[in-house]
């Protein structure tokens, strides 16, 4: 199990990241999502609540340049499913689940972002809670080592996850030109019981210059009730 704090502190630019797991006491299904930015357009954002989920918004609308890849709903809820992604594929998954498709099937119509030469991966997760049981899945759609004609699709499924354990996936291995896509399986990390302490650890561990916004949610597996935290650098 890796130290999530160390993973973040030692990487100046992991890009966007998703964490999903189960709290140490076994009570909560937990997810976190953060965004970072190198350009003024990417940094000009905040997270705002929208229904049961969140949406990115321009902090200063007058400075918004291209909204196509930065304005979207990272988190949406459909029944007992909570969807978390780094792009508008949140809507694709939501609509697919509505039609009876699986998480993996829903993403078949999508691929990495069209931002050559980076070809930013689309990372996604879904938490499903039913009758006191919890499982989750994560996905990454990425180019084949920068080849924009080839899409690699990896899905990872975690049934009945162990208490205190979770997984972390992010878009970039580290800063660079072009940015190198995440490689390997999602990283196994510890998930604590204290939501506020977890939120503080995540936010303080992200690179100060590049971090933009953070969302954390703890869902009671027995009742489905949840609590959320949002931290925005732009206030």
Rosetta silent file (secondary structure, phi, psi, omega in degrees, C-alpha in Angstrom):
SEQUENCE: XXXXXXXXXXXXXXXXXXXXXXXXXXXXXXXXXXXXXXXXXXXXXXXXXXXXXXXXXXXXXXXXXXXXXXXXXXXXXXXXXXXXXXXXXXXXXXXXXXXXXXXXXXXXXXXXXXXXXXXXXXXXXXXXXXXXXXXXXXXXXXXXXXXXXXXXXXXXXXXXXXXXXXXXXXXXXXXXXXXXXXXXXXXXXXXXXXXXXXXXXXXXXXXXXXXXXXXXXXXXXXXXXXXXXXXXXXX
SCORE:     score description
SCORE:     0.000 S_00000001
   1 L     0.000  127.988 -178.225    0.000    0.000    0.000 S_00000001
   2 E   -88.056  156.846  173.474    1.420    3.346   -1.053 S_00000001
   3 L   -82.634  114.425  179.891    1.280    6.591    0.896 S_00000001
   4 H   -63.105  -38.509  178.227   -1.182    8.820   -0.963 S_00000001
   5 H   -59.276  -45.562 -179.976    0.317   11.851    0.734 S_00000001
   6 H   -67.519  -40.804  178.982    3.782   10.934   -0.500 S_00000001
   7 H   -56.758  -42.073 -178.190    2.520   10.105   -3.997 S_00000001
   8 H   -75.641  -41.962 -177.834    1.023   13.591   -4.310 S_00000001
   9 H   -66.661  -27.735 -177.017    3.861   15.509   -2.695 S_00000001
  10 L   -92.700    1.733 -179.778    6.443   13.872   -4.955 S_00000001
  11 L  -125.227  108.853 -177.365    4.528   14.583   -8.172 S_00000001
  12 L   -68.607  -20.966 -178.585    4.280   18.224   -9.197 S_00000001
  13 L  -150.782   76.324  172.698    1.696   17.509  -11.860 S_00000001
  14 L   -75.439   -8.822  177.972   -0.423   14.335  -11.667 S_00000001
  15 L    85.144 -115.124  174.905   -3.111   16.314  -13.545 S_00000001
  16 L  -112.000  145.225 -174.617   -6.571   15.165  -12.507 S_00000001
  17 E  -140.197  147.373  177.129   -7.018   12.340  -10.031 S_00000001
  18 E  -123.767  133.299  172.873   -9.687   10.010   -8.668 S_00000001
  19 E  -120.508  133.054  174.357   -9.529    8.124   -5.367 S_00000001
  20 E  -138.233  139.842  177.561  -12.141    5.496   -4.442 S_00000001
  21 E  -178.384 -163.806 -177.688  -12.180    3.126   -1.485 S_00000001
  22 E  -123.286  135.951 -178.095  -13.665    2.147    1.864 S_00000001
  23 L   -62.398  160.183 -174.133  -13.036    3.902    5.170 S_00000001
  24 L   -60.887  -34.248  179.240  -10.958    2.158    7.825 S_00000001
  25 L   -82.231   -1.754  177.880  -13.992    1.400   10.010 S_00000001
  26 L    80.243   -1.610 -172.754  -15.758   -0.108    6.995 S_00000001
  27 L   -79.735  -34.009 -169.247  -18.709    2.250    7.325 S_00000001
  28 E  -115.960  140.305  163.975  -18.187    4.590    4.379 S_00000001
  29 E   -86.728  130.300 -169.376  -17.734    4.358    0.638 S_00000001
  30 E  -123.819  138.457  170.774  -15.261    7.139   -0.120 S_00000001
  31 E  -141.854  150.617  174.514  -14.322    9.074   -3.228 S_00000001
  32 E  -140.030  146.313  177.119  -12.181   12.102   -3.959 S_00000001
  33 E  -140.842  131.783  177.946  -11.553   13.999   -7.178 S_00000001
  34 E  -129.626  154.203  174.005   -9.076   16.813   -7.790 S_00000001
  35 E  -125.306  149.263  176.588   -8.133   18.982  -10.743 S_00000001
  36 E  -130.662  170.468  179.871   -4.904   20.829  -11.473 S_00000001
  37 L  -156.671  144.198  174.100   -3.891   23.229  -14.212 S_00000001
  38 L  -104.569  -28.751 -179.153   -0.834   24.661  -15.944 S_00000001
  39 L   -93.676  159.787  178.655   -2.623   27.160  -18.197 S_00000001
  40 H   -63.277  -32.609  179.607   -4.576   30.229  -17.077 S_00000001
  41 H   -66.699  -42.668  179.813   -7.692   28.710  -18.686 S_00000001
  42 H   -69.432  -33.743 -177.948   -7.369   25.495  -16.667 S_00000001
  43 H   -79.597  -14.305 -177.935   -6.677   27.373  -13.451 S_00000001
  44 L   -86.397   57.673 -176.018   -9.691   29.645  -13.902 S_00000001
  45 E  -142.403  158.278  171.153  -12.089   27.106  -12.393 S_00000001
  46 E  -140.241  161.718  168.734  -13.993   26.145   -9.280 S_00000001
  47 E   -94.058  137.945  176.409  -16.149   23.206   -8.207 S_00000001
  48 E  -134.050  143.508  178.443  -19.791   24.040   -7.492 S_00000001
  49 E   -64.737  142.312  175.340  -22.579   21.811   -6.191 S_00000001
  50 E  -146.581  109.455 -175.027  -25.169   20.701   -8.758 S_00000001
  51 L    54.149 -126.486 -179.029  -28.047   18.503   -7.558 S_00000001
  52 L   -89.538   -0.291 -177.805  -26.399   15.482   -5.911 S_00000001
  53 E  -121.481 -150.164  178.201  -23.115   16.036   -7.747 S_00000001
  54 E  -139.659  164.199  175.742  -20.802   18.860   -8.779 S_00000001
  55 E  -139.481  146.188  172.184  -19.916   20.851  -11.900 S_00000001
  56 E   -80.086  144.719  177.160  -16.844   22.832  -12.861 S_00000001
  57 E  -135.930  155.747  173.436  -17.424   26.529  -13.452 S_00000001
  58 E   -72.634  128.878  176.789  -15.276   29.430  -14.618 S_00000001
  59 L   -66.304  -45.763  175.111  -14.143   31.434  -11.603 S_00000001
  60 L  -119.601   97.846 -176.665  -13.944   34.555  -13.794 S_00000001
  61 H   -55.431  -28.537 -178.531  -16.282   34.049  -16.786 S_00000001
  62 H   -69.088  -18.523 -178.857  -14.675   36.992  -18.634 S_00000001
  63 H  -102.214    2.674 -179.495  -11.374   35.066  -18.775 S_00000001
  64 L   -69.248  125.547 -178.935  -12.851   31.768  -19.999 S_00000001
  65 L   -98.138  -80.684  179.618  -11.160   30.779  -23.270 S_00000001
  66 L  -113.587  110.787 -177.393  -12.084   27.269  -24.468 S_00000001
  67 L   -82.353   -6.861 -165.985  -14.713   25.545  -22.274 S_00000001
  68 L   -57.456  -40.116 -176.217  -14.794   22.289  -24.260 S_00000001
  69 L  -110.699    2.162 -176.548  -12.507   20.171  -22.049 S_00000001
  70 L  -118.101  -16.669  178.582  -12.648   22.051  -18.753 S_00000001
  71 L  -106.877  115.259 -176.502  -16.365   22.665  -18.080 S_00000001
  72 L  -166.656  175.605  176.084  -18.231   19.467  -17.210 S_00000001
  73 L  -101.121  102.979 -178.933  -19.925   17.575  -14.366 S_00000001
  74 L   -69.761  -27.792 -175.794  -17.240   15.477  -12.623 S_00000001
  75 E  -131.268  127.095  173.076  -19.739   13.863  -10.236 S_00000001
  76 E  -137.293  153.558 -178.766  -23.312   12.679  -10.889 S_00000001
  77 E  -121.193  130.013  175.993  -25.570   10.301   -8.971 S_00000001
  78 E  -127.858  104.476 -178.829  -27.981    7.815  -10.540 S_00000001
  79 L    59.725 -119.381 -179.554  -29.904    5.797   -7.962 S_00000001
  80 L   -95.768   13.229 -179.487  -27.331    3.829   -5.955 S_00000001
  81 E  -110.979  128.637  173.638  -24.487    4.681   -8.354 S_00000001
  82 E  -109.925  120.299 -175.501  -22.105    7.612   -7.883 S_00000001
  83 E  -103.552  132.768 -179.771  -20.136    8.435  -11.042 S_00000001
  84 E  -132.851  122.712  179.201  -16.822   10.308  -10.887 S_00000001
  85 E  -145.595  173.667  179.549  -14.797   11.257  -13.975 S_00000001
  86 L  -102.964   22.670 -179.909  -12.396   13.840  -15.374 S_00000001
  87 L  -170.721 -168.610 -177.465  -14.613   14.917  -18.287 S_00000001
  88 L   -75.046    4.221  172.245  -17.999   14.909  -19.944 S_00000001
  89 H   -69.157  -11.077  170.561  -17.911   11.105  -20.048 S_00000001
  90 H   -53.781  -45.753 -179.357  -19.713   11.416  -16.701 S_00000001
  91 H   -66.868  -37.335  178.889  -22.823   12.058  -18.798 S_00000001
  92 H   -61.845  -44.453  179.518  -22.001    9.145  -21.125 S_00000001
  93 H   -66.822  -45.156  179.324  -21.795    6.738  -18.183 S_00000001
  94 H   -55.587  -49.339 -178.671  -24.938    8.166  -16.581 S_00000001
  95 H   -67.786  -34.995  178.103  -26.926    7.742  -19.796 S_00000001
  96 H   -66.692  -44.541  178.694  -25.492    4.267  -20.383 S_00000001
  97 H   -63.304  -36.798  176.986  -26.429    3.057  -16.903 S_00000001
  98 H   -59.449  -34.847 -177.516  -29.917    4.473  -17.428 S_00000001
  99 L   -87.051   -0.076  179.268  -30.214    2.279  -20.545 S_00000001
 100 L    92.369    7.126  176.340  -29.027   -0.827  -18.715 S_00000001
 101 L   -77.904  158.249  173.344  -25.445   -0.824  -20.015 S_00000001
 102 L   -80.351  169.462  175.485  -22.539   -1.637  -17.740 S_00000001
 103 H   -54.951  -48.566 -177.668  -19.897    0.914  -16.746 S_00000001
 104 H   -66.362  -43.541  179.462  -17.461   -0.599  -19.238 S_00000001
 105 H   -62.497  -38.274 -178.733  -20.022   -0.811  -22.061 S_00000001
 106 H   -60.710  -33.530 -176.398  -21.024    2.818  -21.542 S_00000001
 107 H   -85.593   -3.053 -179.621  -17.442    3.953  -22.159 S_00000001
 108 H   -61.968  -24.224 -178.338  -17.070    2.034  -25.423 S_00000001
 109 H   -85.858   -1.491 -176.454  -18.251    5.122  -27.306 S_00000001
 110 L  -118.799  164.038  172.411  -15.496    7.311  -25.838 S_00000001
 111 L  -146.287 -169.443  179.994  -11.715    7.554  -26.001 S_00000001
 112 L   -59.236  165.698 -177.222   -8.930    9.840  -24.721 S_00000001
 113 L   -72.200  148.532 -176.942   -9.280   13.601  -25.057 S_00000001
 114 L   -85.610   54.367 -176.335   -8.514   15.189  -28.468 S_00000001
 115 L  -116.565   54.569  179.462   -5.738   17.425  -27.128 S_00000001
 116 L   -50.588  144.293    4.628   -2.718   16.267  -29.153 S_00000001
 117 L   -90.356    3.719 -177.433    0.099   15.727  -28.427 S_00000001
 118 L   -74.101  -37.224 -174.861   -0.903   14.996  -24.800 S_00000001
 119 L    45.999   59.503 -176.457   -3.986   12.903  -25.603 S_00000001
 120 L   -52.629  128.087  178.467   -5.074   13.270  -21.986 S_00000001
 121 L   -63.081  149.253  168.313   -6.540   10.004  -20.677 S_00000001
 122 E   -94.502  116.651  177.436  -10.176    9.861  -19.642 S_00000001
 123 E  -107.707  140.151 -174.898  -10.272    8.434  -16.136 S_00000001
 124 E  -145.083  155.204  174.958  -13.581    7.343  -14.625 S_00000001
 125 E  -147.802  155.851  174.680  -14.982    5.596  -11.586 S_00000001
 126 E  -140.437  132.637  175.630  -18.319    4.358  -10.314 S_00000001
 127 E  -108.110  128.937 -179.296  -19.318    3.488   -6.733 S_00000001
 128 E  -125.966  125.034 -178.166  -22.328    1.207   -6.347 S_00000001
 129 E  -122.489  126.880 -179.936  -24.065    0.569   -3.019 S_00000001
 130 E  -153.179  127.722  177.478  -26.965   -1.835   -2.671 S_00000001
 131 L    53.060   42.544  176.951  -28.429   -3.699    0.333 S_00000001
 132 L    77.124    4.572  177.827  -25.461   -2.794    2.516 S_00000001
 133 E  -107.237  148.941 -176.418  -22.918   -4.040   -0.055 S_00000001
 134 E  -135.829  132.388  168.161  -20.379   -1.815   -1.818 S_00000001
 135 E  -145.292  163.347 -179.357  -18.201   -2.281   -4.846 S_00000001
 136 E  -145.554  162.021  177.826  -16.502    0.047   -7.291 S_00000001
 137 E  -137.249  153.542  177.722  -14.832    0.111  -10.667 S_00000001
 138 E  -133.634  151.460 -178.072  -12.285    2.396  -12.319 S_00000001
 139 E  -141.080  149.359  170.290  -11.414    2.939  -15.971 S_00000001
 140 E  -136.555  131.276  174.349   -8.779    4.641  -18.064 S_00000001
 141 E  -113.007  115.629 -174.164   -8.992    5.310  -21.798 S_00000001
 142 E  -140.804  161.355  177.604   -5.586    6.376  -23.097 S_00000001
 143 E   -73.398  160.370  178.260   -3.514    6.573  -26.240 S_00000001
 144 E   -84.664   86.475 -179.405   -0.995    3.878  -27.059 S_00000001
 145 L    52.697   45.624  175.981    2.166    5.718  -25.960 S_00000001
 146 L    86.430    2.753  176.827    1.090    8.914  -27.704 S_00000001
 147 E   -85.020  107.015 -175.972   -0.293    7.240  -30.822 S_00000001
 148 E   -70.352   -5.255  178.894   -3.554    9.108  -31.427 S_00000001
 149 E   -95.078   -3.770 -174.782   -4.865    6.361  -33.726 S_00000001
 150 E  -129.496  122.387 -179.257   -4.845    3.697  -31.011 S_00000001
 151 E  -109.040  126.409  175.771   -6.967    3.726  -27.836 S_00000001
 152 E   -98.574  130.331 -176.698   -6.168    1.437  -24.894 S_00000001
 153 E  -118.629  116.656 -179.808   -9.143    0.636  -22.640 S_00000001
 154 E  -124.262  128.790  176.609   -8.507   -0.684  -19.122 S_00000001
 155 E  -123.059  137.133 -178.351  -11.197   -1.361  -16.527 S_00000001
 156 E  -125.065  126.435 -174.835  -10.505   -2.415  -12.934 S_00000001
 157 E  -116.593  132.783 -176.610  -13.275   -3.835  -10.740 S_00000001
 158 E  -123.845  101.316 -177.732  -13.133   -4.024   -6.943 S_00000001
 159 E   -94.074  134.960 -179.321  -15.830   -6.192   -5.361 S_00000001
 160 L    47.751   60.348 -175.695  -16.412   -6.048   -1.606 S_00000001
 161 L   -61.585  147.783 -179.003  -13.354   -3.827   -1.024 S_00000001
 162 L   -71.010  145.494  177.246  -11.443   -4.216    2.219 S_00000001
 163 L   -61.593  137.510  177.592  -11.908   -1.641    4.962 S_00000001
 164 L    83.856    1.906 -178.208   -9.209    1.019    4.985 S_00000001
 165 E  -119.824  148.005  176.369   -8.171    0.393    1.378 S_00000001
 166 E  -153.527 -175.459 -179.980   -8.745    2.300   -1.829 S_00000001
 167 E  -136.028  147.947 -174.774   -7.241    3.003   -5.231 S_00000001
 168 E  -126.181  126.057  175.888   -5.843    6.120   -6.875 S_00000001
 169 E  -130.470  143.191 -179.108   -5.681    6.802  -10.604 S_00000001
 170 E  -141.907  169.801 -171.030   -4.581   10.032  -12.287 S_00000001
 171 L   -78.422  -38.650 -173.913   -4.088   11.367  -15.784 S_00000001
 172 E  -122.792  143.170  176.484   -0.319   11.985  -15.977 S_00000001
 173 L   -64.908  -37.623  179.873    2.694   10.156  -14.598 S_00000001
 174 L  -173.440  178.799  177.820    4.408   13.531  -14.029 S_00000001
 175 L   -67.083  157.535  179.371    4.949   16.891  -15.674 S_00000001
 176 L   165.889  172.764  177.192    6.464   16.931  -19.156 S_00000001
 177 L  -136.570  106.373   -4.444    6.107   17.978  -22.798 S_00000001
 178 L   -72.271  168.431 -178.839    4.117   16.172  -23.960 S_00000001
 179 L   -74.298  126.727 -178.623    2.531   14.992  -20.716 S_00000001
 180 L   -78.907  129.516 -178.434    3.049   11.218  -20.215 S_00000001
 181 E   -65.498  151.433  174.430   -0.185    9.270  -19.603 S_00000001
 182 L   -53.269  143.692 -177.959   -0.749    7.300  -16.411 S_00000001
 183 L  -133.137  142.588  177.101    0.625    3.774  -16.659 S_00000001
 184 L    93.743 -171.234  178.725   -0.166    0.566  -14.788 S_00000001
 185 L   -80.487  157.650  171.942   -2.945   -0.371  -12.386 S_00000001
 186 L   -53.952  143.784 -174.457   -4.576    2.117   -9.993 S_00000001
 187 E   -83.069  131.683  179.173   -2.380    2.558   -6.928 S_00000001
 188 E   -77.076  126.840 -175.876   -3.512    0.967   -3.654 S_00000001
 189 E  -137.057  163.614 -179.507   -3.739    3.590   -0.904 S_00000001
 190 E   -83.516  143.289  178.211   -5.094    3.935    2.639 S_00000001
 191 L  -121.516  114.100 -177.351   -8.555    5.431    3.284 S_00000001
 192 L   -84.125  172.148  177.726   -9.096    6.899    6.786 S_00000001
 193 L   -80.082  -31.675 -172.224  -12.323    7.358    8.747 S_00000001
 194 L   -84.725  107.104 -177.349  -11.947   11.124    9.243 S_00000001
 195 H   -64.668  -41.915 -178.063  -13.256   12.947    6.163 S_00000001
 196 H   -66.770  -39.131  177.904  -11.975   16.366    7.183 S_00000001
 197 H   -66.764  -38.346  178.399   -8.490   15.044    7.908 S_00000001
 198 H   -64.545  -44.061  178.729   -8.496   13.197    4.570 S_00000001
 199 H   -60.671  -45.768 -179.182   -9.585   16.354    2.758 S_00000001
 200 H   -63.572  -42.243  179.446   -6.882   18.417    4.457 S_00000001
 201 H   -61.597  -46.056 -179.378   -4.198   15.840    3.676 S_00000001
 202 H   -61.297  -50.148 -175.671   -5.144   15.717   -0.003 S_00000001
 203 H   -63.922  -43.437 -177.530   -5.329   19.476   -0.454 S_00000001
 204 H   -72.034  -20.874 -178.786   -2.105   20.231    1.404 S_00000001
 205 H   -86.152  -19.821  179.115   -0.242   17.505   -0.524 S_00000001
 206 L   -73.520  144.442 -179.754   -1.134   18.829   -3.987 S_00000001
 207 L   -54.115  125.817 -172.604    1.381   21.140   -5.660 S_00000001
 208 L   -61.175  -38.563 -176.579    0.568   24.671   -4.526 S_00000001
 209 L   -72.805  -35.972 -171.404    1.123   26.299   -7.912 S_00000001
 210 L   -98.774  -18.120 -175.640   -0.885   23.801   -9.966 S_00000001
 211 E   -70.399  147.366 -176.002   -3.766   22.710   -7.738 S_00000001
 212 E  -124.856  -57.470 -176.813   -7.209   24.105   -8.564 S_00000001
 213 E  -151.597  156.003 -179.803  -10.061   22.266   -6.807 S_00000001
 214 E  -139.986  139.662  175.870  -10.812   19.218   -4.665 S_00000001
 215 E  -127.701  135.384  177.289  -14.002   17.253   -3.939 S_00000001
 216 E  -134.197  136.599  176.918  -14.384   14.583   -1.243 S_00000001
 217 E  -136.512  136.141  172.902  -17.465   12.495   -0.416 S_00000001
 218 E  -116.437  121.813 -177.621  -18.129    9.899    2.309 S_00000001
 219 E  -111.568  123.621  177.373  -21.255    7.754    1.730 S_00000001
 220 E   -68.515  116.977 -174.271  -22.743    5.702    4.571 S_00000001
 221 L   -65.986  -30.809 -177.853  -22.961    2.191    3.100 S_00000001
 222 L   -76.017  -36.929 -173.141  -25.851    1.204    5.382 S_00000001
 223 L  -111.094  -20.412 -175.638  -28.074    4.234    4.741 S_00000001
 224 L    82.938   -5.029  178.648  -26.830    5.826    1.510 S_00000001
 225 L   -72.064  148.071 -177.012  -26.574    9.204    3.233 S_00000001
 226 E  -137.408  159.762  170.974  -23.486   11.224    2.357 S_00000001
 227 E  -127.376  145.262 -177.868  -21.372   14.202    3.351 S_00000001
 228 E  -131.825  156.116  173.554  -19.191   16.162    0.950 S_00000001
 229 E  -131.662  139.127  174.335  -16.387   18.697    1.053 S_00000001
 230 E  -125.998  130.665  175.621  -15.329   21.107   -1.703 S_00000001
 231 E  -123.889  124.300  177.876  -12.079   23.087   -1.630 S_00000001
 232 E  -119.355  132.838  175.767  -11.372   25.716   -4.303 S_00000001
 233 L   -65.942  -39.911  175.550   -8.118   27.630   -4.659 S_00000001
 234 L   -83.832  118.900 -178.441  -10.090   30.459   -6.253 S_00000001
 235 L  -116.631    0.000    0.000  -12.433   31.877   -3.626 S_00000001
